[in-house]
Amino acid sequence: MAECILEQLKSQPTWLLLLLSLGLFSLLKLSLSILKWVYVNFLRPGKNLKKYGSWALITGPTDGIGKAFAFQLAKKGLNLVLVGRNPDKLKEVSESIKSKSGSTQIKTVVVDFSGDLDDGVSRIKDAIEGLDVGLLINNVGVSYPYARFFHEVDDKLLSDLIKVNVEGTTKVTRAVLPGMVKRKKGAIVNIGSGAAIVIPSDPLYSVYAATKAYIDQFSRCLYVEYKKSGIDVQCQVPLYVATKMASIKRSSFFVPSTDGYARAALRWIGYEPRCTPYWPHTLLWALANSLPESVVDAWRLKFCLGIRKRGQLKDSRKKE
Ligand SMILES: NC(=O)c1ccc[n+]([C@@H]2O[C@H](COP(=O)([O-])OP(=O)(O)OC[C@H]3O[C@@H](n4cnc5c(N)ncnc54)[C@H](OP(=O)(O)O)[C@@H]3O)[C@@H](O)[C@H]2O)c1
């Protein structure tokens, strides 16, 4: 049988054999990618996060994804430093975590990332003095209230986007990293966005997407810089998650709840420098990659123009 196939192949023209080899090679590559995808998404065990240190610092833990991270990390036995702008919400989250995971130690630091950031960061430094903060979740972030053209972005929104998303993440990292370098261990998770990485453009959210592109490149460079120092830096790239920022109340197959996202997210910490932890998001990512960029651009523009129209309508109703 094998000899027969070999004879058949020998009688084929070279160009056909070349084409066949290329086809087989592509098939092998695809099979390996699928096997890897199944392994990393469903079989690979998460790392023992306590090995990085006994404390985790989370920014923006009073709502959405950050809040879910706080609950999940407490469940894993980590003590928490929660950095948020609203003292009442920080107290409420801390008490709620303690009622579920009684042994968790929690410190809170009130910082408005759109306010006096240097003062806030110096208070973070004071709060973590002497603590082995092994895990940093740079989650805090703001977006537009709704889609708009760049010339419609006012000064306050522009400043908040850059201060909270870019400066906040950068300065908190600089405050926490030296301790990790000293202890030769740590993990940093920076929350990026599909807006900057999965789709080729995010029209009508240009500044938000650009701040997240900064987060992606910042993370990748730190990953390479600190890998040999025992510090794992990662940019997580969520697509839509049901939060107030996304204006999505109910979760669905492609839009996880914050708990669903955070549970998946913890399993990825310490591995690839860039990932999208919730597996249905990887399907959307693959779909976006397989389409011509101009098609995705046009679809996204239409989608965001719809958001802008609805937002403007809501605004005008409020004024009436
Ligand atoms: N949700 C999505 O679909 C999605 C997709 C991709 C990426 N992301 C990213 O995921 C991260 C979390 O987003 P989310 O959807 O969970 O947002 P969210 O529900 O709006 O929560 C944001 C958190 O950040 C805090 N925060 C906002 N502005 C702040 C400021 N000036 N100072 C201090 N804290 C501030 C909020 O505090 P308060 O509780 O006081 O409001 C809240 O705790 C962001 O970096 C976002 O860009 C989200």
The ligand as an SDF file (V2000), in Angstrom:
LIG
                    3D

 48 52  0  0  0  0  0  0  0  0999 V2000
  -15.5520   46.0180   30.5030 N   0  0  0  0  0  0  0  0  0  0  0  0
  -15.0230   45.7970   29.3210 C   0  0  0  0  0  0  0  0  0  0  0  0
  -15.6990   45.4100   28.3510 O   0  0  0  0  0  0  0  0  0  0  0  0
  -13.5390   45.9950   29.1320 C   0  0  0  0  0  0  0  0  0  0  0  0
  -12.9680   45.5590   27.9160 C   0  0  0  0  0  0  0  0  0  0  0  0
  -11.6250   45.7220   27.7330 C   0  0  0  0  0  0  0  0  0  0  0  0
  -10.8430   46.2790   28.7190 C   0  0  0  0  0  0  0  0  0  0  0  0
  -11.3990   46.6950   29.8740 N   0  0  0  0  0  0  0  0  0  0  0  0
  -10.5210   47.2770   30.8930 C   0  0  0  0  0  0  0  0  0  0  0  0
  -10.7330   46.6270   32.1310 O   0  0  0  0  0  0  0  0  0  0  0  0
  -10.4490   47.5200   33.2010 C   0  0  0  0  0  0  0  0  0  0  0  0
  -11.6190   47.5290   34.1700 C   0  0  0  0  0  0  0  0  0  0  0  0
  -12.7600   47.9670   33.4670 O   0  0  0  0  0  0  0  0  0  0  0  0
  -14.2550   47.6950   33.9860 P   0  0  0  0  0  0  0  0  0  0  0  0
  -15.0540   47.4230   32.7910 O   0  0  0  0  0  0  0  0  0  0  0  0
  -14.2200   46.7600   35.1140 O   0  0  0  0  0  0  0  0  0  0  0  0
  -14.6080   49.1800   34.4630 O   0  0  0  0  0  0  0  0  0  0  0  0
  -15.6250   49.6860   35.6120 P   0  0  0  0  0  0  0  0  0  0  0  0
  -16.6690   48.6870   35.8670 O   0  0  0  0  0  0  0  0  0  0  0  0
  -16.0060   51.0450   35.1810 O   0  0  0  0  0  0  0  0  0  0  0  0
  -14.6740   49.7610   36.9100 O   0  0  0  0  0  0  0  0  0  0  0  0
  -13.5860   50.6240   36.9040 C   0  0  0  0  0  0  0  0  0  0  0  0
  -12.9170   50.6530   38.2500 C   0  0  0  0  0  0  0  0  0  0  0  0
  -11.9220   51.6850   38.1990 O   0  0  0  0  0  0  0  0  0  0  0  0
  -12.2320   52.6730   39.1930 C   0  0  0  0  0  0  0  0  0  0  0  0
  -11.8980   54.0300   38.7410 N   0  0  0  0  0  0  0  0  0  0  0  0
  -12.3560   54.6840   37.6570 C   0  0  0  0  0  0  0  0  0  0  0  0
  -11.8320   55.9090   37.6000 N   0  0  0  0  0  0  0  0  0  0  0  0
  -11.0390   56.0490   38.6860 C   0  0  0  0  0  0  0  0  0  0  0  0
  -10.2250   57.0930   39.1880 C   0  0  0  0  0  0  0  0  0  0  0  0
  -10.1520   58.2820   38.5890 N   0  0  0  0  0  0  0  0  0  0  0  0
   -9.5230   56.8840   40.3270 N   0  0  0  0  0  0  0  0  0  0  0  0
   -9.6120   55.6930   40.9790 C   0  0  0  0  0  0  0  0  0  0  0  0
  -10.3610   54.6720   40.5630 N   0  0  0  0  0  0  0  0  0  0  0  0
  -11.0730   54.8450   39.4270 C   0  0  0  0  0  0  0  0  0  0  0  0
  -13.7270   52.5370   39.4270 C   0  0  0  0  0  0  0  0  0  0  0  0
  -14.0470   53.1300   40.6750 O   0  0  0  0  0  0  0  0  0  0  0  0
  -15.5660   53.4620   41.1120 P   0  0  0  0  0  0  0  0  0  0  0  0
  -16.1220   52.1760   41.6600 O   0  0  0  0  0  0  0  0  0  0  0  0
  -15.3880   54.5040   42.1360 O   0  0  0  0  0  0  0  0  0  0  0  0
  -16.2990   53.9170   39.8880 O   0  0  0  0  0  0  0  0  0  0  0  0
  -13.8670   51.0260   39.3840 C   0  0  0  0  0  0  0  0  0  0  0  0
  -13.4240   50.4410   40.5750 O   0  0  0  0  0  0  0  0  0  0  0  0
  -10.1730   48.8780   32.5540 C   0  0  0  0  0  0  0  0  0  0  0  0
   -8.8040   49.0810   32.4760 O   0  0  0  0  0  0  0  0  0  0  0  0
  -10.7840   48.7460   31.1750 C   0  0  0  0  0  0  0  0  0  0  0  0
  -10.1770   49.5930   30.2480 O   0  0  0  0  0  0  0  0  0  0  0  0
  -12.7480   46.5580   30.1100 C   0  0  0  0  0  0  0  0  0  0  0  0
  1  2  1  0
  2  3  2  0
  2  4  1  0
  4  5  1  0
  4 48  2  0
  5  6  2  0
  6  7  1  0
  7  8  2  0
  8  9  1  0
  8 48  1  0
  9 10  1  0
  9 46  1  0
 10 11  1  0
 11 12  1  0
 11 44  1  0
 12 13  1  0
 13 14  1  0
 14 15  2  0
 14 16  1  0
 14 17  1  0
 17 18  1  0
 18 19  2  0
 18 20  1  0
 18 21  1  0
 21 22  1  0
 22 23  1  0
 23 24  1  0
 23 42  1  0
 24 25  1  0
 25 26  1  0
 25 36  1  0
 26 27  1  0
 26 35  1  0
 27 28  2  0
 28 29  1  0
 29 30  1  0
 29 35  2  0
 30 31  1  0
 30 32  2  0
 32 33  1  0
 33 34  2  0
 34 35  1  0
 36 37  1  0
 36 42  1  0
 37 38  1  0
 38 39  2  0
 38 40  1  0
 38 41  1  0
 42 43  1  0
 44 45  1  0
 44 46  1  0
 46 47  1  0
M  CHG  2   8   1  16  -1
M  END
$$$$
